[in-house]
Amino acid sequence: MNKTLLIGKTIIITEATKPTSLKVATFTYRRGANIVLVDLDQKKLKAAIENLEFKKERLLLIESDLRNPGAANLIFQQVKKSLDL
């Protein structure tokens, strides 16, 4: 697979503290993507990425519950604003 395939793309990963989600985040980050990790608990998010070597300018952590109406729209707005999309 081309290691630069995802440069300039933004990947939003929900339930981001789960091991599978973190593997997807690492895989796509290494291929150039900006990563947005969404989970219910900001503290768990920070702990989960502690050992990952992600640059802050390509990473956004969002605490949100997607079961709430309108949460997805708020996430997209936050991503656009934070990553200058």
MMTF fields as JSON, N, C-alpha, C and O atoms, coordinates in Angstrom:
{
  "mmtfVersion": "1.0.0",
  "mmtfProducer": "UNKNOWN",
  "numBonds": 339,
  "numAtoms": 340,
  "numGroups": 85,
  "numChains": 1,
  "numModels": 1,
  "chainsPerModel": [1],
  "groupsPerChain": [85],
  "chainIdList": ["A"],
  "bondAtomList": [4, 2, 8, 6, 12, 10, 16, 14, 20, 18, 24, 22, 28, 26, 32, 30, 36, 34, 40, 38, 44, 42, 48, 46, 52, 50, 56, 54, 60, 58, 64, 62, 68, 66, 72, 70, 76, 74, 80, 78, 84, 82, 88, 86, 92, 90, 96, 94, 100, 98, 104, 102, 108, 106, 112, 110, 116, 114, 120, 118, 124, 122, 128, 126, 132, 130, 136, 134, 140, 138, 144, 142, 148, 146, 152, 150, 156, 154, 160, 158, 164, 162, 168, 166, 172, 170, 176, 174, 180, 178, 184, 182, 188, 186, 192, 190, 196, 194, 200, 198, 204, 202, 208, 206, 212, 210, 216, 214, 220, 218, 224, 222, 228, 226, 232, 230, 236, 234, 240, 238, 244, 242, 248, 246, 252, 250, 256, 254, 260, 258, 264, 262, 268, 266, 272, 270, 276, 274, 280, 278, 284, 282, 288, 286, 292, 290, 296, 294, 300, 298, 304, 302, 308, 306, 312, 310, 316, 314, 320, 318, 324, 322, 328, 326, 332, 330, 336, 334],
  "bondOrderList": [1, 1, 1, 1, 1, 1, 1, 1, 1, 1, 1, 1, 1, 1, 1, 1, 1, 1, 1, 1, 1, 1, 1, 1, 1, 1, 1, 1, 1, 1, 1, 1, 1, 1, 1, 1, 1, 1, 1, 1, 1, 1, 1, 1, 1, 1, 1, 1, 1, 1, 1, 1, 1, 1, 1, 1, 1, 1, 1, 1, 1, 1, 1, 1, 1, 1, 1, 1, 1, 1, 1, 1, 1, 1, 1, 1, 1, 1, 1, 1, 1, 1, 1, 1],
  "groupList": [{"groupName": "MET", "atomNameList": ["N", "CA", "C", "O"], "elementList": ["N", "C", "C", "O"], "formalChargeList": [0, 0, 0, 0], "bondAtomList": [1, 0, 2, 1, 3, 2], "bondOrderList": [1, 1, 2], "singleLetterCode": "M", "chemCompType": "L-PEPTIDE LINKING"}, {"groupName": "ASN", "atomNameList": ["N", "CA", "C", "O"], "elementList": ["N", "C", "C", "O"], "formalChargeList": [0, 0, 0, 0], "bondAtomList": [1, 0, 2, 1, 3, 2], "bondOrderList": [1, 1, 2], "singleLetterCode": "N", "chemCompType": "L-PEPTIDE LINKING"}, {"groupName": "LYS", "atomNameList": ["N", "CA", "C", "O"], "elementList": ["N", "C", "C", "O"], "formalChargeList": [0, 0, 0, 0], "bondAtomList": [1, 0, 2, 1, 3, 2], "bondOrderList": [1, 1, 2], "singleLetterCode": "K", "chemCompType": "L-PEPTIDE LINKING"}, {"groupName": "THR", "atomNameList": ["N", "CA", "C", "O"], "elementList": ["N", "C", "C", "O"], "formalChargeList": [0, 0, 0, 0], "bondAtomList": [1, 0, 2, 1, 3, 2], "bondOrderList": [1, 1, 2], "singleLetterCode": "T", "chemCompType": "L-PEPTIDE LINKING"}, {"groupName": "LEU", "atomNameList": ["N", "CA", "C", "O"], "elementList": ["N", "C", "C", "O"], "formalChargeList": [0, 0, 0, 0], "bondAtomList": [1, 0, 2, 1, 3, 2], "bondOrderList": [1, 1, 2], "singleLetterCode": "L", "chemCompType": "L-PEPTIDE LINKING"}, {"groupName": "ILE", "atomNameList": ["N", "CA", "C", "O"], "elementList": ["N", "C", "C", "O"], "formalChargeList": [0, 0, 0, 0], "bondAtomList": [1, 0, 2, 1, 3, 2], "bondOrderList": [1, 1, 2], "singleLetterCode": "I", "chemCompType": "L-PEPTIDE LINKING"}, {"groupName": "GLY", "atomNameList": ["N", "CA", "C", "O"], "elementList": ["N", "C", "C", "O"], "formalChargeList": [0, 0, 0, 0], "bondAtomList": [1, 0, 2, 1, 3, 2], "bondOrderList": [1, 1, 2], "singleLetterCode": "G", "chemCompType": "PEPTIDE LINKING"}, {"groupName": "GLU", "atomNameList": ["N", "CA", "C", "O"], "elementList": ["N", "C", "C", "O"], "formalChargeList": [0, 0, 0, 0], "bondAtomList": [1, 0, 2, 1, 3, 2], "bondOrderList": [1, 1, 2], "singleLetterCode": "E", "chemCompType": "L-PEPTIDE LINKING"}, {"groupName": "ALA", "atomNameList": ["N", "CA", "C", "O"], "elementList": ["N", "C", "C", "O"], "formalChargeList": [0, 0, 0, 0], "bondAtomList": [1, 0, 2, 1, 3, 2], "bondOrderList": [1, 1, 2], "singleLetterCode": "A", "chemCompType": "L-PEPTIDE LINKING"}, {"groupName": "PRO", "atomNameList": ["N", "CA", "C", "O"], "elementList": ["N", "C", "C", "O"], "formalChargeList": [0, 0, 0, 0], "bondAtomList": [1, 0, 2, 1, 3, 2], "bondOrderList": [1, 1, 2], "singleLetterCode": "P", "chemCompType": "L-PEPTIDE LINKING"}, {"groupName": "SER", "atomNameList": ["N", "CA", "C", "O"], "elementList": ["N", "C", "C", "O"], "formalChargeList": [0, 0, 0, 0], "bondAtomList": [1, 0, 2, 1, 3, 2], "bondOrderList": [1, 1, 2], "singleLetterCode": "S", "chemCompType": "L-PEPTIDE LINKING"}, {"groupName": "VAL", "atomNameList": ["N", "CA", "C", "O"], "elementList": ["N", "C", "C", "O"], "formalChargeList": [0, 0, 0, 0], "bondAtomList": [1, 0, 2, 1, 3, 2], "bondOrderList": [1, 1, 2], "singleLetterCode": "V", "chemCompType": "L-PEPTIDE LINKING"}, {"groupName": "PHE", "atomNameList": ["N", "CA", "C", "O"], "elementList": ["N", "C", "C", "O"], "formalChargeList": [0, 0, 0, 0], "bondAtomList": [1, 0, 2, 1, 3, 2], "bondOrderList": [1, 1, 2], "singleLetterCode": "F", "chemCompType": "L-PEPTIDE LINKING"}, {"groupName": "TYR", "atomNameList": ["N", "CA", "C", "O"], "elementList": ["N", "C", "C", "O"], "formalChargeList": [0, 0, 0, 0], "bondAtomList": [1, 0, 2, 1, 3, 2], "bondOrderList": [1, 1, 2], "singleLetterCode": "Y", "chemCompType": "L-PEPTIDE LINKING"}, {"groupName": "ARG", "atomNameList": ["N", "CA", "C", "O"], "elementList": ["N", "C", "C", "O"], "formalChargeList": [0, 0, 0, 0], "bondAtomList": [1, 0, 2, 1, 3, 2], "bondOrderList": [1, 1, 2], "singleLetterCode": "R", "chemCompType": "L-PEPTIDE LINKING"}, {"groupName": "ASP", "atomNameList": ["N", "CA", "C", "O"], "elementList": ["N", "C", "C", "O"], "formalChargeList": [0, 0, 0, 0], "bondAtomList": [1, 0, 2, 1, 3, 2], "bondOrderList": [1, 1, 2], "singleLetterCode": "D", "chemCompType": "L-PEPTIDE LINKING"}, {"groupName": "GLN", "atomNameList": ["N", "CA", "C", "O"], "elementList": ["N", "C", "C", "O"], "formalChargeList": [0, 0, 0, 0], "bondAtomList": [1, 0, 2, 1, 3, 2], "bondOrderList": [1, 1, 2], "singleLetterCode": "Q", "chemCompType": "L-PEPTIDE LINKING"}],
  "groupTypeList": [0, 1, 2, 3, 4, 4, 5, 6, 2, 3, 5, 5, 5, 3, 7, 8, 3, 2, 9, 3, 10, 4, 2, 11, 8, 3, 12, 3, 13, 14, 14, 6, 8, 1, 5, 11, 4, 11, 15, 4, 15, 16, 2, 2, 4, 2, 8, 8, 5, 7, 1, 4, 7, 12, 2, 2, 7, 14, 4, 4, 4, 5, 7, 10, 15, 4, 14, 1, 9, 6, 8, 8, 1, 4, 5, 12, 16, 16, 11, 2, 2, 10, 4, 15, 4],
  "groupIdList": [1, 2, 3, 4, 5, 6, 7, 8, 9, 10, 11, 12, 13, 14, 15, 16, 17, 18, 19, 20, 21, 22, 23, 24, 25, 26, 27, 28, 29, 30, 31, 32, 33, 34, 35, 36, 37, 38, 39, 40, 41, 42, 43, 44, 45, 46, 47, 48, 49, 50, 51, 52, 53, 54, 55, 56, 57, 58, 59, 60, 61, 62, 63, 64, 65, 66, 67, 68, 69, 70, 71, 72, 73, 74, 75, 76, 77, 78, 79, 80, 81, 82, 83, 84, 85],
  "secStructList": [7, 7, 6, 6, 6, 6, 6, 6, 7, 3, 3, 3, 3, 3, 1, 6, 6, 1, 2, 2, 2, 2, 2, 2, 2, 2, 2, 2, 2, 6, 6, 6, 7, 3, 3, 3, 3, 3, 3, 1, 7, 2, 2, 2, 2, 2, 2, 2, 6, 6, 6, 1, 7, 7, 7, 4, 4, 4, 3, 3, 3, 3, 3, 7, 7, 6, 6, 1, 6, 6, 2, 2, 2, 2, 2, 2, 2, 2, 2, 2, 2, 2, 2, 6, 7],
  "xCoordList": [0.844, 0.0, 0.884, 1.928, 0.453, 1.157, 1.127, 0.054, 2.305, 2.386, 1.993, 1.911, 1.75, 1.335, -0.1, -0.557, -0.786, -2.13, -3.122, -4.024, -2.972, -3.963, -3.522, -4.178, -2.438, -1.973, -3.061, -3.608, -3.365, -4.388, -5.802, -6.729, -5.992, -7.325, -7.506, -6.531, -8.755, -9.064, -9.931, -10.961, -9.49, -10.192, -10.794, -10.081, -12.102, -12.782, -13.045, -13.687, -12.541, -12.671, -13.457, -13.059, -14.578, -15.403, -15.036, -14.346, -15.513, -15.142, -13.626, -13.1, -12.959, -11.535, -10.624, -9.439, -11.134, -10.27, -10.195, -9.433, -10.971, -10.918, -9.647, -9.211, -9.054, -7.804, -7.89, -6.95, -8.985, -9.132, -9.147, -8.555, -9.817, -9.86, -8.48, -8.12, -7.714, -6.357, -5.453, -4.571, -5.672, -4.889, -5.223, -4.332, -6.497, -6.906, -6.307, -5.825, -6.339, -5.775, -4.288, -3.812, -3.566, -2.125, -1.85, -0.977, -2.578, -2.406, -2.63, -1.825, -3.72, -4.048, -3.15, -2.819, -2.755, -1.835, -0.504, 0.054, -0.01, 1.274, 1.224, 2.266, 0.041, -0.124, -0.497, -0.894, -0.361, -0.489, -1.77, -1.891, -2.736, -4.033, -3.974, -3.176, -4.84, -5.143, -6.105, -6.968, -5.966, -6.775, -7.647, -7.168, -8.93, -9.872, -10.377, -11.006, -10.093, -10.529, -11.69, -11.589, -12.798, -14.014, -14.359, -14.418, -14.582, -14.985, -15.759, -15.802, -16.364, -17.167, -16.331, -16.823, -15.076, -14.267, -12.924, -12.07, -12.743, -11.517, -10.292, -9.228, -10.421, -9.293, -8.835, -7.636, -9.784, -9.434, -8.774, -7.846, -9.263, -8.655, -7.192, -6.322, -6.931, -5.556, -4.67, -3.529, -5.176, -4.406, -4.163, -3.085, -5.158, -5.046, -3.982, -3.325, -3.805, -2.837, -1.48, -0.575, -1.341, -0.115, 1.148, 2.163, 1.093, 2.271, 2.352, 3.295, 1.36, 1.383, 2.132, 2.013, 2.881, 3.69, 2.989, 3.447, 1.884, 1.12, 1.513, 1.641, 1.703, 1.958, 0.644, -0.405, 0.712, -0.498, -1.244, -2.473, -0.523, -1.194, -1.975, -2.76, -1.773, -2.52, -3.473, -3.979, -3.716, -4.548, -5.542, -5.2, -6.776, -7.81, -8.553, -8.995, -8.687, -9.44, -10.757, -10.781, -11.852, -13.173, -13.933, -14.067, -14.423, -15.285, -16.722, -17.204, -17.401, -18.769, -19.501, -18.891, -20.802, -21.673, -22.532, -23.468, -22.211, -22.914, -24.355, -25.088, -24.756, -26.164, -27.049, -28.264, -26.439, -27.2, -27.497, -26.613, -28.743, -29.079, -28.209, -28.02, -27.705, -26.906, -25.435, -24.647, -25.043, -23.632, -22.715, -21.636, -23.136, -22.295, -22.054, -20.935, -23.086, -22.94, -21.969, -21.147, -22.068, -21.157, -19.71, -18.782, -19.531, -18.187, -17.632, -16.49, -18.42, -17.96, -17.595, -16.594, -18.387, -18.09, -16.778, -15.973, -16.579, -15.348, -14.133, -13.075, -14.287, -13.19, -12.846, -11.672, -13.846, -13.609, -12.853, -11.899, -13.281, -12.664, -11.241, -10.335, -11.037, -9.735, -8.683, -7.506, -9.084, -8.12, -8.122, -7.502, -8.823, -8.864, -9.288, -8.61, -10.407, -10.903, -11.908, -12.433],
  "yCoordList": [-1.189, 0.0, 1.245, 1.286, 2.228, 3.502, 4.201, 4.455, 4.51, 5.103, 6.573, 7.156, 7.186, 8.586, 8.727, 9.833, 7.629, 7.599, 8.521, 9.059, 8.71, 9.463, 10.878, 11.526, 11.355, 12.706, 13.716, 13.715, 14.577, 15.594, 15.13, 15.939, 13.86, 13.331, 13.377, 13.351, 13.444, 13.432, 12.221, 11.993, 11.453, 10.238, 10.475, 10.83, 10.28, 10.401, 8.995, 8.186, 8.714, 7.388, 7.51, 8.23, 6.797, 6.812, 5.618, 4.694, 5.661, 4.653, 4.48, 3.368, 5.607, 5.681, 5.056, 4.859, 4.739, 4.129, 2.611, 1.963, 2.048, 0.596, 0.238, 1.004, -0.905, -1.302, -1.319, -0.901, -1.789, -1.836, -0.425, -0.177, 0.485, 1.876, 2.511, 3.257, 2.218, 2.761, 2.191, 2.885, 0.927, 0.328, 1.002, 1.272, 1.268, 1.971, 3.375, 3.839, 4.041, 5.393, 5.38, 6.222, 4.44, 4.346, 4.026, 4.64, 3.081, 2.675, 3.849, 4.091, 4.573, 5.674, 6.887, 7.605, 7.121, 8.222, 8.012, 8.947, 6.807, 6.497, 6.674, 6.771, 6.714, 6.914, 8.355, 8.665, 9.233, 10.658, 11.333, 12.548, 10.594, 11.18, 12.011, 11.752, 13.014, 13.706, 12.797, 12.166, 12.725, 11.799, 12.563, 13.434, 12.225, 12.756, 11.562, 10.654, 11.579, 10.496, 10.991, 12.004, 10.25, 10.635, 9.524, 8.348, 9.911, 8.939, 9.674, 10.904, 8.907, 9.483, 10.16, 11.052, 9.75, 10.198, 10.759, 10.018, 12.071, 12.749, 12.206, 12.07, 11.895, 11.364, 10.021, 9.771, 9.161, 7.86, 8.038, 7.31, 9.014, 9.304, 9.694, 9.164, 10.613, 11.06, 9.912, 9.791, 9.081, 7.932, 6.93, 6.343, 6.74, 5.754, 6.142, 5.27, 7.44, 7.867, 8.227, 8.636, 8.075, 8.481, 7.886, 8.574, 6.646, 5.986, 6.068, 5.56, 6.711, 6.86, 8.136, 9.142, 8.103, 9.262, 10.068, 10.124, 10.683, 11.508, 12.961, 13.412, 13.689, 15.124, 15.829, 15.497, 16.793, 17.491, 18.175, 18.25, 18.674, 19.382, 18.444, 18.908, 17.139, 16.166, 15.322, 14.3, 15.755, 14.98, 15.895, 16.992, 15.419, 16.136, 15.125, 14.086, 15.433, 14.591, 15.284, 16.462, 14.538, 15.112, 14.193, 12.993, 14.782, 14.053, 14.284, 15.417, 13.195, 13.337, 12.009, 10.941, 12.091, 10.921, 10.966, 11.76, 10.117, 10.131, 9.635, 9.675, 9.177, 8.795, 10.03, 9.951, 11.164, 12.422, 13.01, 13.077, 13.436, 14.062, 15.304, 16.123, 15.427, 16.593, 16.472, 17.339, 15.413, 15.263, 15.144, 15.736, 14.392, 14.212, 15.546, 15.828, 16.366, 17.676, 18.562, 19.265, 18.523, 19.313, 18.841, 19.65, 17.54, 16.992, 17.495, 17.951, 17.417, 17.886, 19.367, 19.771, 20.164, 21.594, 21.826, 22.676, 21.065, 21.197, 20.768, 21.392, 19.712, 19.235, 20.298, 20.615, 20.848, 21.891, 23.072, 23.574, 23.504, 24.667, 24.361, 25.165, 23.225, 22.895, 22.524, 22.831, 21.869, 21.407, 22.265, 21.91, 23.399, 24.33, 23.647, 23.767, 22.934, 22.258, 23.125, 22.718],
  "zCoordList": [0.0, 0.0, 0.0, 0.65, -0.722, -0.812, 0.55, 1.097, 1.091, 2.428, 2.456, 3.537, 1.311, 1.275, 0.761, 0.472, 0.651, 0.079, 0.787, 0.145, 2.076, 2.843, 3.225, 4.04, 2.657, 2.976, 2.634, 1.531, 3.602, 3.401, 3.69, 3.657, 3.969, 4.302, 5.808, 6.558, 6.249, 7.668, 7.975, 7.341, 8.961, 9.361, 10.741, 11.679, 10.867, 12.151, 12.665, 11.996, 13.862, 14.446, 15.744, 16.66, 15.813, 17.016, 17.899, 17.468, 19.133, 20.135, 20.131, 20.086, 20.177, 19.896, 20.944, 20.676, 22.12, 23.122, 22.99, 23.707, 22.091, 21.867, 21.1, 20.24, 21.396, 20.727, 19.2, 18.524, 18.666, 17.206, 16.623, 15.573, 17.296, 16.832, 16.853, 15.942, 17.884, 17.976, 16.891, 16.386, 16.531, 15.436, 14.106, 13.3, 13.883, 12.662, 12.648, 11.614, 13.784, 13.876, 13.542, 12.781, 14.102, 13.845, 12.384, 11.77, 11.825, 10.432, 9.484, 8.584, 9.689, 8.783, 9.022, 8.078, 10.268, 10.569, 9.857, 9.281, 9.897, 9.253, 7.74, 7.092, 7.184, 5.753, 5.418, 4.294, 6.418, 6.153, 6.576, 6.423, 7.103, 7.443, 8.717, 9.618, 8.766, 10.012, 10.768, 10.158, 12.076, 12.864, 13.851, 14.578, 13.864, 14.845, 15.646, 15.103, 16.938, 17.815, 18.668, 19.361, 18.602, 19.323, 20.314, 19.954, 21.55, 22.565, 23.655, 23.683, 24.544, 25.616, 26.694, 27.385, 26.849, 27.98, 27.513, 27.027, 27.664, 27.24, 27.974, 27.369, 29.26, 30.032, 29.476, 29.356, 29.138, 28.559, 27.194, 26.842, 26.433, 25.127, 25.284, 24.593, 26.186, 26.4, 26.869, 26.424, 27.75, 28.229, 27.1, 27.008, 26.252, 25.164, 24.147, 23.578, 23.911, 22.89, 23.473, 22.747, 24.773, 25.449, 24.804, 24.693, 24.391, 23.827, 22.302, 21.694, 21.692, 20.239, 19.884, 20.584, 18.833, 18.444, 17.354, 16.212, 17.721, 16.794, 17.007, 18.145, 15.924, 16.019, 16.345, 15.793, 17.236, 17.684, 16.55, 16.579, 15.55, 14.46, 13.54, 12.713, 13.67, 12.857, 13.691, 13.227, 14.928, 15.84, 16.543, 16.986, 16.635, 17.361, 18.224, 17.733, 19.509, 20.436, 20.754, 21.11, 20.623, 20.885, 21.835, 21.594, 22.915, 23.838, 23.393, 23.37, 23.041, 22.55, 22.655, 22.615, 22.788, 22.803, 21.546, 21.452, 20.591, 19.309, 19.395, 18.406, 20.555, 20.729, 20.843, 20.659, 21.145, 21.269, 19.894, 19.04, 19.678, 18.406, 18.167, 19.067, 16.987, 16.646, 16.978, 16.599, 17.679, 18.078, 16.859, 16.834, 15.863, 14.667, 13.976, 13.546, 13.867, 13.237, 14.025, 13.437, 15.334, 16.167, 15.998, 15.988, 15.868, 15.657, 14.331, 14.271, 13.284, 11.976, 12.006, 11.414, 12.682, 12.791, 13.544, 13.164, 14.606, 15.389, 14.563, 14.639, 13.785, 12.926, 11.894, 11.702, 11.232, 10.223, 10.818, 10.224, 11.979, 12.626, 13.08, 12.858, 13.704, 14.281, 13.263, 13.451, 12.187, 11.19, 9.933, 8.931, 9.987, 8.849, 7.55, 6.53, 7.593, 6.391, 5.657, 4.62]
}
